[in-house]
Amino acid sequence: MLNKNTMTFAPINRAYNATFTPGRLSIGLVMPLEAYQVEELPTLERHIERAKLAEALGFSALWLRDVPFNVPSFGDVGQIFDPFVYLGALAAHTDRIGLGVASVILPLRHPAHVAKAAASVDALSGGRVLLGVASGDRPEEYPALNMDYPERGARFRDSMAYIRATFDSFPEFEGTQGKLNGHLDMLPKPVSGRFPMLITGGSQQTPEWSAANGDGWITYPRNAAVQARMIADYRQRIQDAGGTDKPVVQSLYVDVMEKAGAPTRPISLGFQAGTTFLLDYLREMESLGVNHVALNLRHNNADIETTLKRIADDLLPAFSG
């Protein structure tokens, strides 16, 4: 098995190095930082102020989503803004917190545009981009862009290779979405020479390919025994491919109750609970090998600012340092 005592993952950029540590868990937040129901759209009120508060309180990263179209049947429009435009705004208003997308739908964007946008935000933020990548799970979006849904897996692989080719000066690369002939360059370059690309879910790839080619894995909450097995399998495949350890990121929907010891009940992909239960849960995830949990407050009933401070007071100290 991979060495659990490794002190760092292979360094990539400022946010990746600060957010992910082997054997440790950090806590981030999914934007927008507000509650809204299935039939509602987020207002995005005070979104910049809340992002600045999250940084001041010590959260590790802010995560946006890439949702080109509102598909009502899906039940969640996300944060509405284009993620790269939004990351640029967040970069201008924050100094330290990681700025992530979980995740960019690669088959719906030309890889040159993704490479340009992500490198631009990385440069503007001083190396704070965390780029989750995915193949997409909303079939309705594909005909709107004249894309072939069944071919998204192949396009995903081609996009990753294209984007990584742009990290080189005057790259040479030939793929299904374009040819880089060595006589033109992509600017700007990422601050540290590259930015991380963390694969979300399966992304229509084999587990072996994802373990070998991603800079980490973003997944969903599961039964602890199942999650432990899947994380162990992921890291075994990394080792089998001759790689070094990589981080695992998990999302979690939470409705944080006022009383720390409040009764717990399940909600979709998470829990309504007090911080006593959430602390125990996060410690268990840390023991299973999860390196970062991104909390989603969409179903939260309490005031958002109060909730952020409650999480910061009751949970963050256990996972800092």
C-alpha positions as CSV (number, residue, x, y, z in Angstrom):
1,M,0.0,0.0,0.0
2,L,1.0,3.6,-0.4
3,N,2.8,5.1,2.5
4,K,0.3,6.8,4.8
5,N,3.1,8.6,6.6
6,T,4.1,10.6,3.5
7,M,4.2,14.3,4.7
8,T,3.1,15.8,1.4
9,F,1.5,14.9,-1.9
10,A,3.5,15.7,-5.0
11,P,3.5,19.5,-5.1
12,I,1.5,21.2,-7.8
13,N,0.4,24.7,-6.9
14,R,-0.2,26.9,-3.8
15,A,-3.8,25.8,-3.2
16,Y,-3.2,22.1,-3.9
17,N,-0.2,22.1,-1.5
18,A,-2.0,23.9,1.2
19,T,-5.4,22.1,1.0
20,F,-4.3,18.5,0.7
21,T,-2.1,16.6,3.2
22,P,-1.8,12.8,3.4
23,G,-3.6,11.4,6.5
24,R,-5.2,14.7,7.3
25,L,-8.6,16.3,6.4
26,S,-9.3,19.9,5.6
27,I,-12.7,21.6,5.2
28,G,-14.0,23.7,2.3
29,L,-17.3,25.1,1.2
30,V,-19.5,24.8,-1.9
31,M,-20.8,28.0,-3.4
32,P,-23.3,29.6,-3.3
33,L,-23.2,30.1,0.5
34,E,-26.9,30.2,0.9
35,A,-29.9,27.9,1.3
36,Y,-32.4,27.4,-1.5
37,Q,-35.1,24.8,-2.4
38,V,-35.4,22.6,-5.4
39,E,-37.8,24.9,-7.1
40,E,-35.8,28.0,-6.3
41,L,-32.9,29.8,-7.7
42,P,-30.1,31.1,-5.5
43,T,-30.1,34.8,-5.0
44,L,-26.3,35.1,-4.7
45,E,-26.8,37.9,-2.1
46,R,-23.7,38.8,-0.1
47,H,-21.7,36.1,-2.0
48,I,-18.5,38.0,-2.0
49,E,-18.8,39.0,1.6
50,R,-19.5,35.4,2.6
51,A,-16.5,34.2,0.6
52,K,-14.3,36.7,2.4
53,L,-15.7,35.6,5.7
54,A,-15.0,31.9,4.9
55,E,-11.3,32.8,4.2
56,A,-11.1,34.9,7.4
57,L,-12.5,32.0,9.4
58,G,-9.9,29.5,8.1
59,F,-11.8,27.4,5.5
60,S,-9.4,25.8,3.0
61,A,-11.2,26.2,-0.3
62,L,-14.3,27.5,-2.0
63,W,-15.8,25.3,-4.7
64,L,-17.9,26.4,-7.7
65,R,-19.9,24.3,-10.1
66,D,-20.0,24.3,-13.9
67,V,-23.7,24.3,-14.9
68,P,-24.1,25.8,-18.4
69,F,-27.9,25.5,-18.5
70,N,-30.7,25.4,-16.0
71,V,-32.2,21.9,-16.4
72,P,-35.3,22.0,-14.0
73,S,-35.7,18.2,-13.9
74,F,-32.2,18.0,-12.3
75,G,-33.3,20.0,-9.3
76,D,-30.2,22.2,-8.8
77,V,-29.0,25.1,-11.0
78,G,-25.8,25.6,-8.9
79,Q,-24.3,29.0,-8.5
80,I,-25.5,30.4,-11.9
81,F,-22.4,32.4,-12.8
82,D,-19.8,31.1,-15.2
83,P,-17.2,29.5,-13.0
84,F,-14.2,31.1,-14.5
85,V,-15.7,34.6,-14.4
86,Y,-16.7,34.0,-10.8
87,L,-13.3,32.7,-9.9
88,G,-11.8,35.8,-11.3
89,A,-14.0,37.9,-9.0
90,L,-13.2,35.7,-6.0
91,A,-9.5,36.0,-6.8
92,A,-9.7,39.8,-6.6
93,H,-11.4,39.6,-3.2
94,T,-9.5,36.9,-1.4
95,D,-5.8,36.3,-0.7
96,R,-5.3,32.7,0.7
97,I,-8.2,30.4,0.2
98,G,-8.2,27.8,-2.5
99,L,-10.4,28.5,-5.5
100,G,-11.9,25.3,-7.0
101,V,-14.4,24.1,-9.6
102,A,-16.1,20.8,-8.9
103,S,-16.3,20.3,-11.7
104,V,-15.7,21.7,-15.1
105,I,-17.6,19.7,-17.7
106,L,-14.7,19.1,-20.1
107,P,-16.7,17.7,-23.1
108,L,-18.9,20.8,-23.3
109,R,-15.9,23.2,-23.5
110,H,-13.0,23.4,-26.0
111,P,-9.9,22.5,-24.0
112,A,-8.0,25.6,-25.3
113,H,-10.6,27.8,-23.6
114,V,-10.5,25.8,-20.4
115,A,-6.6,26.0,-20.4
116,K,-6.7,29.7,-21.0
117,A,-9.3,30.5,-18.4
118,A,-7.9,28.2,-15.7
119,A,-4.3,29.5,-16.2
120,S,-5.6,33.1,-16.1
121,V,-7.3,32.6,-12.8
122,D,-4.3,30.7,-11.5
123,A,-2.1,33.7,-12.4
124,L,-4.6,36.3,-11.0
125,S,-4.9,34.4,-7.7
126,G,-1.2,33.6,-7.2
127,G,-1.6,29.8,-7.8
128,R,-4.9,29.1,-6.1
129,V,-6.8,27.2,-8.7
130,L,-8.1,23.7,-8.0
131,L,-9.6,22.3,-11.2
132,G,-12.1,19.5,-10.8
133,V,-12.9,17.9,-14.1
134,A,-15.9,15.8,-15.1
135,S,-17.7,14.3,-18.2
136,G,-21.1,15.7,-17.2
137,D,-24.3,14.1,-16.0
138,R,-27.0,16.2,-17.7
139,P,-27.8,14.7,-21.1
140,E,-30.1,17.7,-22.0
141,E,-27.0,20.0,-22.2
142,Y,-25.3,18.1,-25.0
143,P,-27.7,18.7,-27.9
144,A,-27.8,22.4,-27.0
145,L,-24.1,22.5,-27.8
146,N,-24.3,20.0,-30.7
147,M,-22.2,17.6,-28.7
148,D,-22.5,13.8,-28.7
149,Y,-23.4,12.5,-25.2
150,P,-22.2,8.9,-25.7
151,E,-18.8,10.2,-26.9
152,R,-18.2,12.4,-23.8
153,G,-15.7,9.9,-22.3
154,A,-13.4,10.0,-25.3
155,R,-13.7,13.8,-25.5
156,F,-12.9,14.0,-21.8
157,R,-9.6,12.1,-22.3
158,D,-8.6,14.2,-25.3
159,S,-9.4,17.4,-23.4
160,M,-7.1,16.5,-20.4
161,A,-4.3,15.7,-22.8
162,Y,-4.7,18.9,-24.7
163,I,-4.9,21.1,-21.5
164,R,-1.7,19.5,-20.1
165,A,0.1,20.0,-23.4
166,T,-0.5,23.8,-23.1
167,F,1.6,23.8,-19.9
168,D,4.7,23.5,-22.2
169,S,6.1,26.4,-24.2
170,F,5.1,26.2,-27.9
171,P,3.6,22.7,-27.4
172,E,3.3,20.0,-30.0
173,F,0.1,18.0,-29.7
174,E,-2.5,16.4,-32.0
175,G,-5.9,15.3,-30.8
176,T,-9.4,15.1,-32.0
177,Q,-10.1,18.7,-30.9
178,G,-7.1,20.4,-32.5
179,K,-3.5,20.4,-33.3
180,L,-0.8,22.4,-31.6
181,N,2.1,22.5,-34.1
182,G,4.9,24.0,-31.9
183,H,4.6,27.4,-33.6
184,L,2.1,29.1,-31.3
185,D,1.9,29.2,-27.5
186,M,-0.8,29.4,-24.8
187,L,-0.5,32.3,-22.4
188,P,-0.5,32.8,-19.5
189,K,1.2,29.8,-18.0
190,P,0.1,28.6,-14.6
191,V,2.1,30.1,-11.7
192,S,4.0,26.9,-10.9
193,G,4.0,25.5,-14.4
194,R,0.8,23.6,-14.1
195,F,-2.5,23.5,-12.2
196,P,-4.1,20.3,-10.7
197,M,-6.9,18.4,-12.4
198,L,-8.9,16.2,-10.1
199,I,-11.2,13.7,-11.7
200,T,-14.8,13.7,-10.5
201,G,-16.5,10.3,-10.1
202,G,-15.9,7.9,-12.9
203,S,-16.1,10.5,-15.7
204,Q,-16.7,7.7,-18.2
205,Q,-13.2,6.3,-17.6
206,T,-11.8,3.1,-16.2
207,P,-10.7,3.2,-12.6
208,E,-7.2,2.4,-13.7
209,W,-7.1,5.4,-16.1
210,S,-8.5,7.8,-13.6
211,A,-6.0,6.7,-10.9
212,A,-3.1,7.1,-13.3
213,N,-4.1,10.3,-15.0
214,G,-5.8,12.5,-12.4
215,D,-4.2,14.6,-9.7
216,G,-6.8,13.5,-7.2
217,W,-10.3,12.1,-7.0
218,I,-13.6,13.9,-6.2
219,T,-16.4,11.7,-5.0
220,Y,-19.7,11.6,-3.1
221,P,-20.5,10.4,0.4
222,R,-21.2,6.7,0.9
223,N,-21.6,4.2,3.6
224,A,-18.3,4.2,5.5
225,A,-17.3,0.6,4.7
226,V,-18.0,1.2,1.0
227,Q,-16.2,4.5,1.0
228,A,-13.2,2.9,2.7
229,R,-13.0,0.2,0.1
230,M,-13.3,2.5,-2.8
231,I,-10.6,4.8,-1.5
232,A,-8.3,1.9,-0.8
233,D,-9.0,0.6,-4.3
234,Y,-8.2,4.0,-5.8
235,R,-4.9,4.3,-4.0
236,Q,-3.9,0.7,-4.9
237,R,-4.5,1.5,-8.6
238,I,-2.2,4.6,-8.2
239,Q,0.5,2.4,-6.8
240,D,-0.1,-0.2,-9.5
241,A,0.4,2.5,-12.1
242,G,3.7,3.5,-10.4
243,G,2.4,6.8,-9.1
244,T,2.7,8.6,-5.8
245,D,-0.2,9.2,-3.5
246,K,-3.0,11.6,-4.5
247,P,-5.8,13.3,-2.5
248,V,-9.4,12.3,-2.2
249,V,-12.1,14.9,-2.0
250,Q,-15.7,14.3,-0.8
251,S,-18.7,16.6,-0.9
252,L,-21.3,16.6,2.0
253,Y,-24.6,18.4,2.3
254,V,-25.2,19.7,5.8
255,D,-28.0,21.4,7.8
256,V,-26.1,22.5,10.9
257,M,-28.3,22.7,14.0
258,E,-27.9,25.3,16.7
259,K,-27.3,22.8,19.5
260,A,-24.0,20.8,19.2
261,G,-25.7,17.6,20.4
262,A,-28.9,17.9,18.4
263,P,-30.4,14.7,17.0
264,T,-29.1,13.6,13.6
265,R,-31.2,12.7,10.6
266,P,-30.1,11.9,7.0
267,I,-30.8,14.3,4.1
268,S,-29.8,13.9,0.5
269,L,-26.1,13.3,0.3
270,G,-25.6,14.4,3.9
271,F,-27.0,15.1,7.3
272,Q,-29.0,17.5,9.5
273,A,-27.0,17.4,12.6
274,G,-25.2,19.3,15.4
275,T,-21.5,19.8,15.3
276,T,-20.9,16.9,17.8
277,F,-22.0,14.4,15.2
278,L,-20.4,16.2,12.3
279,L,-17.1,16.3,14.1
280,D,-17.2,12.5,14.7
281,Y,-18.3,12.0,11.1
282,L,-15.4,14.1,9.7
283,R,-12.9,12.3,11.9
284,E,-14.1,9.0,10.6
285,M,-13.8,10.3,7.0
286,E,-10.2,11.4,7.8
287,S,-9.5,7.9,9.1
288,L,-10.8,6.4,5.9
289,G,-8.4,8.5,3.8
290,V,-10.5,11.4,2.8
291,N,-8.3,14.5,2.6
292,H,-10.9,17.3,2.0
293,V,-14.6,17.6,2.6
294,A,-16.5,20.3,0.8
295,L,-19.6,21.3,2.8
296,N,-22.7,22.3,0.9
297,L,-25.1,24.6,2.9
298,R,-27.9,24.5,0.3
299,H,-30.3,22.8,2.8
300,N,-29.2,24.7,5.8
301,N,-32.0,26.3,7.9
302,A,-29.9,28.6,10.1
303,D,-28.4,32.0,9.2
304,I,-25.4,31.3,6.9
305,E,-23.0,33.7,8.7
306,T,-23.9,32.1,12.0
307,T,-23.4,28.7,10.6
308,L,-20.0,29.5,9.1
309,K,-18.9,30.7,12.5
310,R,-20.3,27.7,14.3
311,I,-18.4,25.3,11.9
312,A,-15.3,27.4,12.3
313,D,-15.5,27.3,16.1
314,D,-16.5,23.7,16.6
315,L,-15.0,21.8,13.6
316,L,-12.1,23.6,12.0
317,P,-9.7,23.4,15.1
318,A,-9.8,19.6,14.9
319,F,-8.5,19.6,11.4
320,S,-5.9,22.5,11.4
321,G,-2.2,22.4,11.8
